[in-house]
Amino acid sequence: MELNLEIRLRDDNTDFINELSDMKGVESAVLVSYNGDYMG
C-alpha cells in the first residue's frame, strides 16, 4: 500500500519523518518539498 499526504509545516522541523520511518510496518518514508509549480 502506498500513502501520499500533503502537510504544511509551521516551522522547518522535519524530525517527524524519522518517527514515521521507525513505525512498525513502514518500509520507507520520504519528505518531498513542493512549491506549487508543476514541471512538464
N, CA and C of each residue as an Amber inpcrd file, in Angstrom:
protein
   120
   0.8410000  -1.1600000   0.0000000   0.0000000   0.0000000   0.0000000
   0.8920000   1.2310000   0.0000000   0.4920000   2.2230000  -0.7560000
   1.2310000   3.4870000  -0.7990000   0.3000000   4.5940000  -0.3180000
   0.8320000   5.4870000   0.4880000   0.0420000   6.5860000   1.0290000
   0.7750000   7.8940000   0.7700000   0.1040000   8.8450000   0.1590000
   0.6640000  10.1680000  -0.1000000  -0.1320000  11.1840000   0.7040000
   0.5710000  12.0360000   1.4200000  -0.0680000  13.0610000   2.2300000
   0.5180000  14.4210000   1.9160000  -0.3030000  15.4380000   1.9540000
   0.1780000  16.8080000   1.8460000   0.0940000  17.4260000   3.2290000
   1.2100000  17.9550000   3.6870000   1.2430000  18.5910000   5.0060000
   1.8720000  19.9730000   4.8830000   1.5320000  20.8270000   5.8090000
   2.1320000  22.1530000   5.8770000   2.7910000  22.2820000   7.2500000
   4.0680000  22.6560000   7.2450000   4.8330000  22.7530000   8.4750000
   4.7790000  24.1710000   9.0310000   4.6540000  24.2870000  10.3360000
   4.6960000  25.5980000  10.9850000   6.1210000  26.1200000  11.0620000
   7.0620000  25.2010000  11.1600000   8.4800000  25.5710000  11.1860000
   9.2300000  24.5890000  10.2890000  10.5210000  24.6570000  10.2760000
  11.3120000  23.7860000   9.4040000  11.7170000  22.4710000  10.0630000
  11.0670000  22.0830000  11.1450000  11.4080000  20.8640000  11.8700000
  10.7970000  19.6530000  11.1590000  11.6610000  18.8210000  10.5950000
  11.2070000  17.6330000   9.8700000  11.5800000  16.3380000  10.5970000
  11.8260000  16.4190000  11.8940000  12.2110000  15.2360000  12.6700000
  11.1400000  14.1470000  12.6620000   9.8780000  14.5260000  12.4280000
   8.7870000  13.5590000  12.4370000   8.9560000  12.4740000  11.3790000
   9.6830000  12.7660000  10.3040000   9.8470000  11.7760000   9.2390000
  10.6250000  10.5610000   9.7450000  11.5400000  10.7770000  10.6800000
  12.2790000   9.6550000  11.2710000  11.3550000   8.7950000  12.1260000
  10.4380000   9.4180000  12.8440000   9.4690000   8.6590000  13.6510000
   8.5640000   7.8290000  12.7460000   8.1540000   8.3910000  11.6180000
   7.3340000   7.6300000  10.6650000   8.1050000   6.4340000  10.1230000
   9.3630000   6.6400000   9.7790000  10.1900000   5.5570000   9.2360000
  10.3750000   4.4250000  10.2320000  10.3910000   4.7560000  11.5130000
  10.6150000   3.7570000  12.5580000   9.3590000   2.9900000  12.9600000
   8.2030000   3.3740000  12.4360000   6.9540000   2.7080000  12.8060000
   6.9020000   1.2920000  12.2330000   6.3030000   0.4040000  12.9810000
   6.1540000  -0.9860000  12.5530000   5.3600000  -1.0410000  11.2480000
   5.8830000  -1.7760000  10.2810000   5.2120000  -1.9510000   9.0020000
   5.5740000  -0.9170000   7.9470000   6.2750000   0.1390000   8.3350000
   6.6720000   1.1650000   7.3750000   8.0170000   0.7790000   6.7750000
   8.0540000   0.6420000   5.4570000   9.2990000   0.2780000   4.7830000
  10.1290000   1.4960000   4.4270000   9.4790000   2.6020000   4.0770000
  10.2130000   3.8320000   3.7900000   9.2780000   5.0220000   3.9280000
   9.8650000   6.1500000   4.2610000   9.1300000   7.4120000   4.3530000
  10.0180000   8.4860000   3.7300000   9.4400000   9.2760000   2.8420000
  10.1960000  10.2800000   2.1130000   9.4700000  11.6070000   2.2200000
  10.2250000  12.6560000   2.4370000   9.6750000  14.0030000   2.5050000
  10.1160000  14.7570000   1.2580000   9.1530000  15.2660000   0.4980000
   9.4330000  15.9770000  -0.7450000   8.9120000  17.3980000  -0.6140000
   9.7270000  18.3600000  -0.9970000   9.3150000  19.7630000  -0.9740000
   8.5950000  20.0960000  -2.2770000   7.5140000  20.8340000  -2.1710000
   6.7190000  21.2270000  -3.3400000   6.3480000  22.7020000  -3.1990000
   6.6210000  23.4780000  -4.2360000   6.3670000  24.9170000  -4.1470000
   5.1540000  25.3670000  -4.9470000   4.4230000  24.4380000  -5.5630000
   3.2170000  24.7870000  -6.2920000   3.3810000  24.8680000  -7.7920000
   4.5960000  24.7450000  -8.3060000   4.8360000  24.8040000  -9.7430000
   5.0290000  23.3970000 -10.3080000   4.2580000  23.0580000 -11.3280000
   4.4260000  21.7680000 -11.9990000   5.3970000  21.9270000 -13.1550000
   6.2330000  20.9380000 -13.3470000   7.1620000  20.9320000 -14.4740000
   6.6260000  19.9310000 -15.5070000   6.6720000  20.3120000 -16.7660000
   6.2950000  19.3530000 -17.8020000   5.1160000  19.6890000 -18.5930000
